């Protein structure tokens, strides 16, 4: 294409933190995708690669970014991969790559987009701000997939009741799918609408009352929460109305000896410990990771002829546990406030 200003650039990355971009590449927007079994474990190899009818390649040039320590990305010189494992360190390294790519390929005048998933949405917010402020690089759009911009909405900490409220509709949908409800509703949409209403009103009110909640009020909420989540009233009562995600995943199908998936709750797998409080693994991940890894390595080495002597790290081991979550405050100009002229 002679006029590259008419060809958009899309920079894509997954989350973690500590994940490579293999999932968006082979499962969403890349030119090829791996065929997996829907909601069940994919059998061992050989795996099939097919053309991806949902690829964005006909609309834009796709740059899948593997943060340092993932994919083929490695720290050079005296630096270590761990030096890049932090909110600000991660943003700066990706910004440096994007800036270099745009300059080396003369794409400053091309429409540009950021496409992030999960922690990648969190990253995108800081990244687009950094690139605009430090490189004066404007973007035409930011796409947020499985968005999490406020980590408080998914972090189950003592005194933080918001996640319990927000997760109720997802618990309800999962219980409906696995047919563990006391009475299976015929219409899922109506059932979920009722679950959202209950979570935002009666359930939220009960949690906010805390120790002031009467025994009668608690019993009423326990009963309804059991109807929406498929969990027993006894379990919910002992949990003081608060069941976090790892507990829910392990408890939902305990009587069947099954653990429920995290990233895709349609999946389930054998529970390793019948007495466990928390899910010990994610059945969805174990069901498809082998297929994605084998298919991607085959595709990039045989078809693209790249990385023959290199290991592709699907994830950076230890990145999540050792991530530096501190974020430096933005620069302020220190203008004084307007004087009180009254």
GIJO-V324194 format. One record per residue. D_CENTER is the distance of its C-alpha to the mean C-alpha in Angstrom with 2 decimals. Layout:
D_CENTER
D_CENTER
This chain:
34.98
37.52
35.86
32.32
31.91
31.44
28.59
25.12
22.80
19.03
16.98
13.64
11.02
7.65
6.03
6.88
9.16
11.41
9.99
12.36
12.06
13.46
10.88
11.40
14.95
16.04
14.03
13.90
16.18
18.36
22.01
21.67
19.44
19.85
21.25
19.73
20.96
19.30
17.95
20.12
20.46
21.45
24.93
25.84
26.87
28.13
25.09
25.49
24.23
24.95
24.97
21.92
23.34
20.14
20.12
20.44
23.04
25.89
24.70
23.57
23.60
20.18
19.38
16.44
15.98
15.51
15.53
18.48
18.48
16.26
17.82
21.40
20.85
23.10
24.72
28.38
31.61
31.61
27.95
25.47
21.83
21.23
22.86
19.83
17.28
16.95
15.69
18.96
19.79
16.63
17.27
20.93
20.57
18.41
20.84
23.73
22.57
22.07
25.41
27.16
25.94
27.06
30.38
31.19
30.65
32.31
29.44
29.83
31.06
28.40
25.90
22.60
18.98
15.63
12.67
9.25
5.69
2.83
5.66
7.56
8.34
9.70
11.47
12.87
14.65
16.44
17.02
18.70
20.78
21.81
22.87
24.79
26.47
27.30
27.71
28.65
26.30
25.41
22.63
23.07
19.59
15.95
13.44
10.19
7.76
5.41
7.02
7.37
10.79
12.44
11.19
14.19
12.75
10.59
13.05
15.94
18.83
22.54
23.74
20.37
20.62
18.20
15.20
17.80
18.89
15.66
14.59
18.01
17.48
14.58
16.92
19.68
18.17
17.35
20.88
22.39
20.92
22.24
25.49
25.85
26.91
30.47
31.24
29.08
28.87
29.88
27.78
24.02
23.70
26.50
25.15
21.76
23.73
25.81
22.90
21.49
25.05
25.67
22.56
23.48
27.16
28.71
25.82
24.91
28.65
29.14
26.53
28.03
31.48
30.63
33.89
35.85
34.47
37.47
37.61
38.28
35.32
33.01
34.38
33.79
30.11
29.66
31.26
29.08
25.81
26.99
27.77
24.30
22.28
24.70
25.08
28.66
30.37
31.52
28.06
26.78
30.01
29.81
26.26
27.82
25.66
22.43
20.32
16.96
14.14
15.39
18.85
18.19
16.77
19.90
22.38
21.72
23.46
25.39
28.67
27.67
26.65
23.09
19.60
16.86
13.52
10.23
7.60
10.71
13.31
16.11
16.41
18.64
20.60
23.53
23.34
24.75
26.34
27.83
28.20
24.73
23.14
19.54
17.75
18.46
15.97
13.44
15.78
13.34
12.64
16.39
17.31
16.02
15.46
19.22
19.62
17.03
18.51
22.07
21.80
20.26
22.89
25.59
24.69
24.50
27.56
29.80
29.11
28.05
30.27
28.04
27.08
29.75
30.37
26.91
24.15
20.70
18.16
15.01
13.65
15.62
17.06
17.20
15.10
12.73
15.93
17.94
15.80
18.03
16.44
19.65
19.88
23.39
24.77
25.64
29.22
31.60
34.98
36.78
38.74
40.83
40.42
42.96
46.18
47.23
50.19
51.13
